[in-house]
Amino acid sequence: MVDVSIETRGAAQVISYSNPPRDYMTTEGARSLADAVNAAAADPAVRSVILTGTGPVFVRHFDVAEIVQAGEGVAAGALTRASFEGGPFVDLLDACQDAPKPVIAAINGTCMGGGFEIAMACDLRIAADDVEQIGLPETRISIFPGGGGTQRLPRLIGEAAALGFVLRGSVVDAQEALRIGLVHETATDALARALEIAAEFETRGAEGLAMAKQLVRSAQDRPLQDGLIAERHGFYDVLQSEAAMSAMRAFLDFDGDITA
């Protein structure tokens, strides 16, 4: 039975997913997670969102039985190509990517297929040192990563590396995932490390973080000159934020090091 639990830790909202015994992602689970992420994104008291799993699994992968059912719907004419343009899983990925605040994947355990596609839609990925399975094994069962995997992975590790990874249905451990750029960090406790990073965001202006995320996310989707103009306009907008102005004035009063 799908369980999505929500816990407030400081200004971070920790959203945990569980679906025993195998911890598959399902349409129901994706809908519940999307609702939770969207609610956190809309809450001004929440400065960052952390997604994690329970037990030894983040999300094992999407429930193959549901994918087979979808294929049967295609064969019967009940599902069209347009049917695959949206839905709860797409809504979840969009919620993570579009949230105006940092979204961190605390990969506490097995994270494959749709589970890793969720992690890739997040802004930061922290994997526990002992995670043994992170990857996209879909081609092993004659499909391919259809939840953003073929599009987000090349943006993370480059086209050549992504082609090898996707075509071979690769699954790696946390240390190899770090080496090739699938995750940002590894840690003994992924959630604890994610909370440490989330604590950093509590002292930073929400407007600046939101604009930085939006601009970096869109950087590869438009010409450089267009992106630079958007950046300049965004900088103007952030300068209207009292939080930003207060932080800069405090820095001037302190006359210290910005990294301190």
Accessible surface in RSA format (square Angstrom, percent):
REM  Atomic radii and reference values for relative SASA: ProtOr
REM  Chains: A
REM  Algorithm: Lee & Richards
REM  Probe-radius: 1.40
REM  Slices: 20
REM RES _ NUM      All-atoms   Total-Side   Main-Chain    Non-polar    All polar
REM                ABS   REL    ABS   REL    ABS   REL    ABS   REL    ABS   REL
RES MET A   1   185.34  96.0 149.16  98.7  36.19  86.2 123.59 105.1  61.75  81.8
RES VAL A   2    20.15  13.3   6.81   6.2  13.34  32.1   6.81   5.9  13.34  36.2
RES ASP A   3    79.12  55.4  76.41  76.1   2.70   6.4  22.80  53.7  56.31  56.2
RES VAL A   4    35.00  23.0   8.48   7.7  26.52  63.9   8.48   7.4  26.52  71.9
RES SER A   5    52.71  44.5  46.97  62.7   5.74  13.2  38.17  81.3  14.54  20.4
RES ILE A   6    93.81  53.4  60.47  45.1  33.34  80.4  60.65  43.7  33.17  90.0
RES GLU A   7    90.31  51.9  85.77  64.9   4.54  10.8  37.60  72.7  52.71  43.0
RES THR A   8    89.14  63.4  64.71  65.6  24.43  58.2  45.09  60.6  44.05  66.6
RES ARG A   9    98.83  41.5  91.14  46.5   7.69  18.3  19.83  27.1  79.00  47.9
RES GLY A  10    62.68  77.3   0.00   N/A  62.68  77.3  35.87  98.4  26.81  60.0
RES ALA A  11    19.52  17.9  14.60  22.5   4.92  11.2  18.53  26.1   0.99   2.6
RES ALA A  12     1.74   1.6   1.27   2.0   0.47   1.1   1.52   2.1   0.22   0.6
RES GLN A  13    22.15  12.4  22.15  16.2   0.00   0.0   0.08   0.2  22.07  16.7
RES VAL A  14     3.08   2.0   2.53   2.3   0.55   1.3   2.53   2.2   0.55   1.5
RES ILE A  15     0.39   0.2   0.19   0.1   0.20   0.5   0.19   0.1   0.20   0.5
RES SER A  16    16.67  14.1  16.04  21.4   0.62   1.4   2.21   4.7  14.46  20.3
RES TYR A  17     4.10   1.9   3.18   1.8   0.92   2.4   3.18   2.4   0.92   1.1
RES SER A  18    18.58  15.7  18.58  24.8   0.00   0.0   5.21  11.1  13.37  18.7
RES ASN A  19    19.83  13.7  18.06  17.4   1.77   4.3   0.00   0.0  19.83  19.2
RES PRO A  20    74.40  54.2  66.16  60.3   8.24  30.0  66.59  55.0   7.82  48.6
RES PRO A  21   125.53  91.5 100.75  91.8  24.77  90.0 104.51  86.3  21.01 130.6
RES ARG A  22   117.72  49.4 117.29  59.8   0.44   1.0  35.87  49.0  81.85  49.6
RES ASP A  23    14.85  10.4  14.81  14.7   0.04   0.1   1.19   2.8  13.66  13.6
RES TYR A  24    53.65  25.0  53.42  30.4   0.23   0.6  30.69  23.1  22.96  28.3
RES MET A  25     0.00   0.0   0.00   0.0   0.00   0.0   0.00   0.0   0.00   0.0
RES THR A  26    15.62  11.1  15.62  15.8   0.00   0.0  15.39  20.7   0.23   0.3
RES THR A  27    48.30  34.4  47.69  48.3   0.61   1.4  30.49  41.0  17.81  26.9
RES GLU A  28    99.31  57.0  96.82  73.3   2.48   5.9  35.66  69.0  63.65  52.0
RES GLY A  29     0.00   0.0   0.00   N/A   0.00   0.0   0.00   0.0   0.00   0.0
RES ALA A  30     0.00   0.0   0.00   0.0   0.00   0.0   0.00   0.0   0.00   0.0
RES ARG A  31   120.58  50.6 119.80  61.1   0.78   1.9  50.92  69.6  69.66  42.2
RES SER A  32    41.53  35.1  33.78  45.1   7.76  17.9  14.13  30.1  27.41  38.4
RES LEU A  33     5.20   2.9   5.20   3.7   0.00   0.0   5.20   3.7   0.00   0.0
RES ALA A  34     4.97   4.6   4.97   7.7   0.00   0.0   4.97   7.0   0.00   0.0
RES ASP A  35    89.76  62.9  82.35  82.0   7.41  17.5  28.57  67.2  61.19  61.0
RES ALA A  36     7.83   7.2   2.42   3.7   5.41  12.3   6.30   8.9   1.52   4.0
RES VAL A  37     0.12   0.1   0.12   0.1   0.00   0.0   0.12   0.1   0.00   0.0
RES ASN A  38    75.72  52.2  70.87  68.5   4.85  11.7  24.42  58.8  51.30  49.6
RES ALA A  39    62.48  57.4  47.30  73.0  15.18  34.5  56.37  79.4   6.10  16.2
RES ALA A  40     0.57   0.5   0.00   0.0   0.57   1.3   0.57   0.8   0.00   0.0
RES ALA A  41    17.84  16.4  10.32  15.9   7.51  17.1  10.45  14.7   7.39  19.6
RES ALA A  42    82.41  75.8  50.94  78.6  31.46  71.6  61.92  87.2  20.49  54.3
RES ASP A  43    55.83  39.1  51.44  51.2   4.40  10.4  15.57  36.6  40.27  40.2
RES PRO A  44   121.69  88.7  95.98  87.5  25.70  93.4 106.22  87.7  15.47  96.1
RES ALA A  45    74.42  68.4  53.73  82.9  20.69  47.1  64.87  91.4   9.55  25.3
RES VAL A  46     6.70   4.4   5.34   4.8   1.36   3.3   5.36   4.7   1.33   3.6
RES ARG A  47    48.77  20.5  46.42  23.7   2.35   5.6  14.17  19.4  34.60  21.0
RES SER A  48     0.53   0.4   0.53   0.7   0.00   0.0   0.00   0.0   0.53   0.7
RES VAL A  49     0.00   0.0   0.00   0.0   0.00   0.0   0.00   0.0   0.00   0.0
RES ILE A  50     0.00   0.0   0.00   0.0   0.00   0.0   0.00   0.0   0.00   0.0
RES LEU A  51     4.75   2.6   4.75   3.4   0.00   0.0   4.75   3.3   0.00   0.0
RES THR A  52     6.94   4.9   4.21   4.3   2.73   6.5   2.62   3.5   4.32   6.5
RES GLY A  53     8.21  10.1   0.00   N/A   8.21  10.1   0.00   0.0   8.21  18.4
RES THR A  54    55.23  39.3  49.32  50.0   5.92  14.1  48.28  64.8   6.95  10.5
RES GLY A  55    60.37  74.4   0.00   N/A  60.37  74.4  35.93  98.6  24.44  54.7
RES PRO A  56   106.33  77.5  93.92  85.6  12.41  45.1 101.67  83.9   4.66  29.0
RES VAL A  57     3.32   2.2   2.79   2.5   0.52   1.3   2.79   2.4   0.52   1.4
RES PHE A  58     4.46   2.2   3.89   2.4   0.57   1.5   3.89   2.4   0.57   1.6
RES VAL A  59     3.33   2.2   3.33   3.0   0.00   0.0   3.33   2.9   0.00   0.0
RES ARG A  60    42.14  17.7  42.14  21.5   0.00   0.0   2.42   3.3  39.72  24.1
RES HIS A  61    38.96  21.3  38.96  27.1   0.00   0.0  19.43  20.0  19.53  22.7
RES PHE A  62    33.56  16.8  32.04  19.8   1.53   4.0  32.04  19.4   1.53   4.4
RES ASP A  63    29.37  20.6  29.37  29.2   0.00   0.0   0.00   0.0  29.37  29.3
RES VAL A  64    55.57  36.6  54.32  49.2   1.25   3.0  54.32  47.2   1.25   3.4
RES ALA A  65    68.93  63.4  54.00  83.3  14.93  34.0  60.59  85.3   8.33  22.1
RES GLU A  66    47.48  27.3  41.27  31.2   6.21  14.8  20.58  39.8  26.90  22.0
RES ILE A  67    62.28  35.4  57.61  42.9   4.67  11.3  59.91  43.1   2.37   6.4
RES VAL A  68    82.30  54.2  75.11  68.0   7.19  17.3  81.46  70.8   0.84   2.3
RES GLN A  69   122.38  68.4 118.17  86.4   4.21  10.0  33.20  70.7  89.18  67.6
RES ALA A  70    27.17  25.0  23.05  35.6   4.12   9.4  26.83  37.8   0.34   0.9
RES GLY A  71    39.05  48.2   0.00   N/A  39.05  48.2  32.52  89.2   6.52  14.6
RES GLU A  72   109.17  62.7 102.40  77.5   6.77  16.1  46.10  89.2  63.07  51.5
RES GLY A  73    14.26  17.6   0.00   N/A  14.26  17.6  13.66  37.5   0.60   1.3
RES VAL A  74    75.41  49.6  64.81  58.7  10.60  25.5  64.81  56.3  10.60  28.7
RES ALA A  75    93.39  85.9  50.91  78.6  42.48  96.6  62.36  87.8  31.03  82.2
RES ALA A  76    83.94  77.2  42.64  65.8  41.30  93.9  54.72  77.1  29.22  77.4
RES GLY A  77    56.59  69.8   0.00   N/A  56.59  69.8  32.23  88.4  24.36  54.6
RES ALA A  78    80.58  74.1  44.49  68.7  36.09  82.1  55.77  78.5  24.80  65.7
RES LEU A  79    61.18  34.1  55.12  39.4   6.06  15.2  55.12  38.7   6.06  16.3
RES THR A  80    82.26  58.5  74.40  75.4   7.86  18.7  74.18  99.6   8.09  12.2
RES ARG A  81   212.35  89.2 196.04  99.9  16.30  38.8  80.05 109.4 132.30  80.2
RES ALA A  82    65.59  60.3  52.55  81.1  13.04  29.7  52.97  74.6  12.63  33.4
RES SER A  83    52.42  44.3  20.47  27.3  31.95  73.6  20.14  42.9  32.28  45.2
RES PHE A  84   114.54  57.3  91.22  56.5  23.32  60.7  95.68  58.0  18.86  54.0
RES GLU A  85   133.76  76.8 105.00  79.4  28.76  68.5  46.80  90.5  86.97  71.0
RES GLY A  86    36.96  45.6   0.00   N/A  36.96  45.6  24.23  66.5  12.73  28.5
RES GLY A  87    33.37  41.1   0.00   N/A  33.37  41.1  23.94  65.7   9.43  21.1
RES PRO A  88    30.13  22.0  28.62  26.1   1.51   5.5  30.13  24.9   0.00   0.0
RES PHE A  89    30.86  15.4  28.85  17.9   2.01   5.2  28.85  17.5   2.01   5.8
RES VAL A  90    47.83  31.5  47.72  43.2   0.11   0.3  47.72  41.5   0.11   0.3
RES ASP A  91    73.46  51.5  69.27  68.9   4.19   9.9  15.48  36.4  57.98  57.8
RES LEU A  92     0.00   0.0   0.00   0.0   0.00   0.0   0.00   0.0   0.00   0.0
RES LEU A  93     7.60   4.2   7.60   5.4   0.00   0.0   7.60   5.3   0.00   0.0
RES ASP A  94    61.85  43.3  61.25  61.0   0.61   1.4  15.14  35.6  46.72  46.6
RES ALA A  95     8.51   7.8   0.50   0.8   8.01  18.2   7.15  10.1   1.36   3.6
RES CYS A  96     0.00   0.0   0.00   0.0   0.00   0.0   0.00   0.0   0.00   0.0
RES GLN A  97    58.65  32.8  55.20  40.3   3.45   8.2   1.90   4.0  56.75  43.0
RES ASP A  98   100.25  70.2  74.46  74.1  25.79  61.0  34.80  81.9  65.45  65.3
RES ALA A  99     5.05   4.6   0.02   0.0   5.03  11.4   3.78   5.3   1.27   3.4
RES PRO A 100    70.51  51.4  60.12  54.8  10.39  37.8  65.22  53.8   5.29  32.9
RES LYS A 101    19.46   9.5  19.26  11.8   0.20   0.5  15.37  13.8   4.09   4.4
RES PRO A 102    12.48   9.1  11.50  10.5   0.99   3.6  12.48  10.3   0.00   0.0
RES VAL A 103     0.00   0.0   0.00   0.0   0.00   0.0   0.00   0.0   0.00   0.0
RES ILE A 104     0.00   0.0   0.00   0.0   0.00   0.0   0.00   0.0   0.00   0.0
RES ALA A 105     0.00   0.0   0.00   0.0   0.00   0.0   0.00   0.0   0.00   0.0
RES ALA A 106     0.00   0.0   0.00   0.0   0.00   0.0   0.00   0.0   0.00   0.0
RES ILE A 107     0.00   0.0   0.00   0.0   0.00   0.0   0.00   0.0   0.00   0.0
RES ASN A 108    34.77  24.0  21.75  21.0  13.03  31.4  20.35  49.0  14.42  13.9
RES GLY A 109     4.60   5.7   0.00   N/A   4.60   5.7   4.60  12.6   0.00   0.0
RES THR A 110    18.08  12.9  16.28  16.5   1.80   4.3   0.06   0.1  18.02  27.2
RES CYS A 111     0.00   0.0   0.00   0.0   0.00   0.0   0.00   0.0   0.00   0.0
RES MET A 112    20.85  10.8  20.85  13.8   0.00   0.0  17.83  15.2   3.03   4.0
RES GLY A 113     1.79   2.2   0.00   N/A   1.79   2.2   1.79   4.9   0.00   0.0
RES GLY A 114     4.23   5.2   0.00   N/A   4.23   5.2   1.72   4.7   2.50   5.6
RES GLY A 115     0.00   0.0   0.00   N/A   0.00   0.0   0.00   0.0   0.00   0.0
RES PHE A 116     0.00   0.0   0.00   0.0   0.00   0.0   0.00   0.0   0.00   0.0
RES GLU A 117     5.61   3.2   5.39   4.1   0.22   0.5   0.43   0.8   5.18   4.2
RES ILE A 118     1.72   1.0   1.72   1.3   0.00   0.0   1.72   1.2   0.00   0.0
RES ALA A 119     0.00   0.0   0.00   0.0   0.00   0.0   0.00   0.0   0.00   0.0
RES MET A 120     4.11   2.1   0.08   0.1   4.03   9.6   0.08   0.1   4.03   5.3
RES ALA A 121     0.00   0.0   0.00   0.0   0.00   0.0   0.00   0.0   0.00   0.0
RES CYS A 122     1.92   1.5   0.00   0.0   1.92   4.5   0.00   0.0   1.92   2.1
RES ASP A 123    32.44  22.7  17.04  17.0  15.40  36.4  19.04  44.8  13.40  13.4
RES LEU A 124    43.94  24.5  43.94  31.4   0.00   0.0  43.94  30.9   0.00   0.0
RES ARG A 125     7.20   3.0   7.20   3.7   0.00   0.0   0.00   0.0   7.20   4.4
RES ILE A 126     0.90   0.5   0.90   0.7   0.00   0.0   0.90   0.6   0.00   0.0
RES ALA A 127     0.00   0.0   0.00   0.0   0.00   0.0   0.00   0.0   0.00   0.0
RES ALA A 128     7.23   6.6   7.23  11.2   0.00   0.0   7.23  10.2   0.00   0.0
RES ASP A 129    62.31  43.6  50.64  50.4  11.66  27.6  26.10  61.4  36.21  36.1
RES ASP A 130   113.85  79.7  93.80  93.4  20.05  47.4  49.47 116.4  64.38  64.2
RES VAL A 131     5.29   3.5   0.26   0.2   5.03  12.1   4.19   3.6   1.11   3.0
RES GLU A 132   137.78  79.1 123.58  93.5  14.20  33.8  37.08  71.7 100.70  82.2
RES GLN A 133    70.86  39.6  70.72  51.7   0.14   0.3  11.73  25.0  59.13  44.9
RES ILE A 134     0.00   0.0   0.00   0.0   0.00   0.0   0.00   0.0   0.00   0.0
RES GLY A 135     0.00   0.0   0.00   N/A   0.00   0.0   0.00   0.0   0.00   0.0
RES LEU A 136     0.10   0.1   0.00   0.0   0.10   0.3   0.00   0.0   0.10   0.3
RES PRO A 137    24.26  17.7  22.38  20.4   1.88   6.8  22.41  18.5   1.85  11.5
RES GLU A 138    19.76  11.3  18.01  13.6   1.75   4.2  15.56  30.1   4.20   3.4
RES THR A 139    42.65  30.3  25.41  25.8  17.24  41.1  23.77  31.9  18.88  28.5
RES ARG A 140   156.03  65.5 117.71  60.0  38.32  91.2  55.14  75.4 100.89  61.1
RES ILE A 141    94.52  53.8  74.60  55.6  19.92  48.0  81.16  58.4  13.36  36.2
RES SER A 142   107.92  91.2  72.04  96.1  35.89  82.7  43.99  93.7  63.93  89.6
RES ILE A 143    64.82  36.9  53.96  40.2  10.86  26.2  59.19  42.6   5.63  15.3
RES PHE A 144   124.69  62.4 118.48  73.4   6.21  16.2 118.48  71.8   6.21  17.8
RES PRO A 145     1.14   0.8   0.20   0.2   0.93   3.4   0.20   0.2   0.93   5.8
RES GLY A 146    66.26  81.7   0.00   N/A  66.26  81.7  26.05  71.5  40.21  90.1
RES GLY A 147    10.17  12.5   0.00   N/A  10.17  12.5   8.05  22.1   2.12   4.8
RES GLY A 148    20.99  25.9   0.00   N/A  20.99  25.9  14.07  38.6   6.91  15.5
RES GLY A 149     0.00   0.0   0.00   N/A   0.00   0.0   0.00   0.0   0.00   0.0
RES THR A 150    47.41  33.7  38.04  38.6   9.37  22.3  27.50  36.9  19.91  30.1
RES GLN A 151   108.12  60.5 107.17  78.3   0.95   2.3  43.75  93.1  64.36  48.8
RES ARG A 152    36.96  15.5  36.17  18.4   0.80   1.9  17.54  24.0  19.43  11.8
RES LEU A 153     0.00   0.0   0.00   0.0   0.00   0.0   0.00   0.0   0.00   0.0
RES PRO A 154    40.64  29.6  32.01  29.2   8.63  31.4  32.25  26.6   8.39  52.2
RES ARG A 155   125.60  52.7  99.54  50.7  26.05  62.0  45.06  61.6  80.54  48.8
RES LEU A 156    62.63  34.9  33.34  23.9  29.29  73.6  35.34  24.8  27.28  73.4
RES ILE A 157    29.07  16.5   2.78   2.1  26.29  63.4  11.66   8.4  17.41  47.3
RES GLY A 158    33.61  41.5   0.00   N/A  33.61  41.5  30.40  83.4   3.21   7.2
RES GLU A 159   127.36  73.1 118.80  89.9   8.56  20.4  37.37  72.3  89.99  73.5
RES ALA A 160    86.38  79.4  69.22 106.8  17.16  39.0  73.19 103.1  13.19  34.9
RES ALA A 161    51.72  47.6  33.99  52.5  17.72  40.3  45.86  64.6   5.85  15.5
RES ALA A 162     3.65   3.4   3.35   5.2   0.30   0.7   3.62   5.1   0.03   0.1
RES LEU A 163    90.30  50.3  88.78  63.5   1.52   3.8  90.18  63.3   0.12   0.3
RES GLY A 164    31.06  38.3   0.00   N/A  31.06  38.3  30.16  82.8   0.90   2.0
RES PHE A 165    13.30   6.7   9.28   5.8   4.02  10.4  11.54   7.0   1.76   5.0
RES VAL A 166    15.53  10.2  15.49  14.0   0.04   0.1  15.49  13.5   0.04   0.1
RES LEU A 167   119.81  66.7 101.61  72.7  18.20  45.7 101.90  71.6  17.91  48.2
RES ARG A 168   191.89  80.6 167.75  85.5  24.14  57.5  52.13  71.2 139.76  84.7
RES GLY A 169     0.00   0.0   0.00   N/A   0.00   0.0   0.00   0.0   0.00   0.0
RES SER A 170    23.03  19.5  18.89  25.2   4.14   9.5  10.98  23.4  12.05  16.9
RES VAL A 171    40.08  26.4  14.42  13.1  25.66  61.8  14.42  12.5  25.66  69.6
RES VAL A 172    26.50  17.4  20.18  18.3   6.31  15.2  26.50  23.0   0.00   0.0
RES ASP A 173    65.64  46.0  61.44  61.2   4.20   9.9  15.85  37.3  49.79  49.7
RES ALA A 174     0.10   0.1   0.00   0.0   0.10   0.2   0.00   0.0   0.10   0.3
RES GLN A 175    89.90  50.3  84.09  61.5   5.81  13.8  55.16 117.4  34.74  26.3
RES GLU A 176    56.50  32.4  53.94  40.8   2.56   6.1  22.19  42.9  34.31  28.0
RES ALA A 177     0.00   0.0   0.00   0.0   0.00   0.0   0.00   0.0   0.00   0.0
RES LEU A 178    69.81  38.9  60.13  43.0   9.67  24.3  60.13  42.2   9.67  26.0
RES ARG A 179   174.27  73.2 139.91  71.3  34.35  81.8  72.10  98.5 102.17  61.9
RES ILE A 180    44.39  25.3  27.54  20.5  16.84  40.6  35.57  25.6   8.82  23.9
RES GLY A 181    33.73  41.6   0.00   N/A  33.73  41.6  24.37  66.9   9.37  21.0
RES LEU A 182     0.00   0.0   0.00   0.0   0.00   0.0   0.00   0.0   0.00   0.0
RES VAL A 183     6.34   4.2   0.00   0.0   6.34  15.3   1.12   1.0   5.22  14.2
RES HIS A 184    84.52  46.2  61.07  42.4  23.45  60.0  45.75  47.2  38.77  45.1
RES GLU A 185    54.39  31.2  52.22  39.5   2.17   5.2  24.80  48.0  29.59  24.2
RES THR A 186    31.09  22.1  10.61  10.8  20.48  48.8   0.00   0.0  31.09  47.0
RES ALA A 187    17.98  16.5  11.60  17.9   6.38  14.5  17.98  25.3   0.00   0.0
RES THR A 188   125.02  88.9 104.08 105.5  20.94  49.9  73.79  99.1  51.23  77.4
RES ASP A 189    77.98  54.6  71.09  70.8   6.89  16.3  25.21  59.3  52.76  52.6
RES ALA A 190     2.54   2.3   0.00   0.0   2.54   5.8   0.00   0.0   2.54   6.7
RES LEU A 191    47.88  26.7  47.16  33.7   0.73   1.8  47.16  33.1   0.73   2.0
RES ALA A 192    45.32  41.7  39.83  61.5   5.49  12.5  43.46  61.2   1.86   4.9
RES ARG A 193    67.40  28.3  65.60  33.4   1.80   4.3  16.58  22.7  50.81  30.8
RES ALA A 194     0.00   0.0   0.00   0.0   0.00   0.0   0.00   0.0   0.00   0.0
RES LEU A 195    29.50  16.4  24.89  17.8   4.62  11.6  24.89  17.5   4.62  12.4
RES GLU A 196   100.66  57.8  90.15  68.2  10.50  25.0  38.97  75.4  61.69  50.4
RES ILE A 197    13.45   7.7  13.45  10.0   0.00   0.0  13.45   9.7   0.00   0.0
RES ALA A 198     1.36   1.3   0.75   1.2   0.61   1.4   0.75   1.1   0.61   1.6
RES ALA A 199    51.38  47.2  44.09  68.0   7.28  16.6  44.75  63.0   6.63  17.6
RES GLU A 200    73.15  42.0  65.19  49.3   7.96  19.0  29.26  56.6  43.89  35.8
RES PHE A 201    18.07   9.0  18.07  11.2   0.00   0.0  18.07  11.0   0.00   0.0
RES GLU A 202    71.46  41.0  53.97  40.8  17.49  41.6  10.31  19.9  61.16  49.9
RES THR A 203   119.35  84.9  82.34  83.5  37.01  88.2  78.68 105.7  40.67  61.5
RES ARG A 204   117.22  49.2 111.59  56.9   5.63  13.4  35.96  49.2  81.26  49.2
RES GLY A 205    27.78  34.3   0.00   N/A  27.78  34.3  12.51  34.3  15.27  34.2
RES ALA A 206    48.84  44.9  44.41  68.5   4.43  10.1  46.41  65.4   2.43   6.4
RES GLU A 207    86.32  49.6  79.37  60.0   6.95  16.5  43.07  83.3  43.25  35.3
RES GLY A 208    29.13  35.9   0.00   N/A  29.13  35.9  23.09  63.4   6.04  13.5
RES LEU A 209    34.73  19.3  30.33  21.7   4.39  11.0  30.79  21.6   3.94  10.6
RES ALA A 210    25.20  23.2  21.95  33.9   3.26   7.4  22.21  31.3   2.99   7.9
RES MET A 211    39.95  20.7  38.55  25.5   1.39   3.3  37.19  31.6   2.76   3.7
RES ALA A 212    52.43  48.2  45.25  69.8   7.19  16.3  51.88  73.1   0.55   1.5
RES LYS A 213    24.93  12.2  15.99   9.8   8.93  21.3  24.37  21.9   0.55   0.6
RES GLN A 214   108.73  60.8 101.49  74.2   7.24  17.2  35.58  75.7  73.14  55.5
RES LEU A 215    27.75  15.5  23.87  17.1   3.87   9.7  24.14  17.0   3.60   9.7
RES VAL A 216   114.45  75.3 104.10  94.2  10.35  24.9 106.19  92.3   8.26  22.4
RES ARG A 217    75.13  31.5  53.37  27.2  21.76  51.8  33.45  45.7  41.68  25.3
RES SER A 218    28.20  23.8  26.68  35.6   1.52   3.5  27.87  59.3   0.33   0.5
RES ALA A 219    56.52  52.0  39.69  61.3  16.83  38.3  42.75  60.2  13.77  36.5
RES GLN A 220   127.23  71.1  93.72  68.5  33.51  79.8  44.77  95.3  82.46  62.5
RES ASP A 221    93.76  65.7  56.87  56.6  36.89  87.2  33.97  79.9  59.79  59.6
RES ARG A 222    78.49  33.0  61.36  31.3  17.12  40.8  30.05  41.1  48.43  29.4
RES PRO A 223    90.15  65.7  77.15  70.3  13.00  47.2  89.10  73.6   1.05   6.5
RES LEU A 224   137.01  76.3 123.20  88.1  13.81  34.7 128.70  90.4   8.30  22.3
RES GLN A 225   101.46  56.7  99.01  72.4   2.45   5.8  51.23 109.0  50.23  38.1
RES ASP A 226    71.68  50.2  66.07  65.8   5.61  13.3  15.11  35.6  56.57  56.4
RES GLY A 227    15.89  19.6   0.00   N/A  15.89  19.6  13.05  35.8   2.84   6.4
RES LEU A 228    54.72  30.5  54.14  38.7   0.58   1.5  54.33  38.2   0.38   1.0
RES ILE A 229    73.47  41.8  73.41  54.7   0.06   0.1  73.47  52.9   0.00   0.0
RES ALA A 230    24.88  22.9  16.46  25.4   8.42  19.2  21.55  30.3   3.33   8.8
RES GLU A 231    88.66  50.9  88.09  66.6   0.57   1.4  19.82  38.3  68.84  56.2
RES ARG A 232   133.13  55.9 123.49  63.0   9.63  22.9  60.79  83.1  72.34  43.8
RES HIS A 233   116.32  63.6 114.95  79.9   1.38   3.5  72.22  74.4  44.11  51.3
RES GLY A 234     2.48   3.1   0.00   N/A   2.48   3.1   1.89   5.2   0.59   1.3
RES PHE A 235   132.58  66.3 129.29  80.1   3.29   8.6 131.73  79.9   0.85   2.4
RES TYR A 236   145.27  67.8 141.83  80.7   3.44   8.9 101.10  76.0  44.17  54.4
RES ASP A 237    70.13  49.1  60.87  60.6   9.26  21.9  18.61  43.8  51.52  51.4
RES VAL A 238    25.22  16.6  24.15  21.9   1.07   2.6  25.22  21.9   0.00   0.0
RES LEU A 239    75.34  42.0  64.75  46.3  10.59  26.6  64.90  45.6  10.44  28.1
RES GLN A 240   122.98  68.8  86.39  63.1  36.58  87.1  42.73  91.0  80.24  60.9
RES SER A 241    10.73   9.1   2.15   2.9   8.58  19.8   9.99  21.3   0.73   1.0
RES GLU A 242   119.32  68.5 111.76  84.6   7.56  18.0  67.76 131.1  51.56  42.1
RES ALA A 243    50.53  46.5  34.14  52.7  16.39  37.3  42.74  60.2   7.79  20.6
RES ALA A 244    19.44  17.9  13.52  20.9   5.92  13.5  19.15  27.0   0.29   0.8
RES MET A 245    55.67  28.8  55.65  36.8   0.01   0.0  53.74  45.7   1.92   2.5
RES SER A 246    52.76  44.6  45.44  60.6   7.32  16.9  34.25  72.9  18.51  25.9
RES ALA A 247    61.70  56.7  46.18  71.3  15.51  35.3  55.11  77.6   6.59  17.5
RES MET A 248    85.48  44.3  83.64  55.4   1.84   4.4  47.33  40.2  38.14  50.5
RES ARG A 249   127.00  53.3 126.05  64.3   0.94   2.2  55.62  76.0  71.38  43.3
RES ALA A 250    58.25  53.6  49.77  76.8   8.48  19.3  54.40  76.6   3.85  10.2
RES PHE A 251    80.38  40.2  74.63  46.2   5.75  15.0  79.82  48.4   0.56   1.6
RES LEU A 252   128.01  71.3 112.01  80.1  16.01  40.2 113.43  79.7  14.59  39.3
RES ASP A 253   126.75  88.8  93.05  92.6  33.69  79.7  33.70  79.3  93.04  92.8
RES PHE A 254   143.10  71.6 119.90  74.3  23.21  60.4 127.50  77.3  15.60  44.7
RES ASP A 255   126.60  88.7 103.13 102.6  23.47  55.5  22.99  54.1 103.61 103.3
RES GLY A 256    32.46  40.0   0.00   N/A  32.46  40.0  16.56  45.4  15.90  35.6
RES ASP A 257    86.85  60.8  73.04  72.7  13.81  32.7  32.47  76.4  54.38  54.2
RES ILE A 258   144.96  82.5 120.23  89.6  24.73  59.6 122.27  88.0  22.69  61.6
RES THR A 259   117.61  83.7  81.47  82.6  36.14  86.1  74.90 100.6  42.71  64.6
RES ALA A 260   106.85  98.2  35.31  54.5  71.55 162.8  72.63 102.3  34.22  90.6
END  Absolute sums over single chains surface
CHAIN  1 A    13617.1      10924.4       2692.8       8079.5       5537.6
END  Absolute sums over all chains
TOTAL         13617.1      10924.4       2692.8       8079.5       5537.6
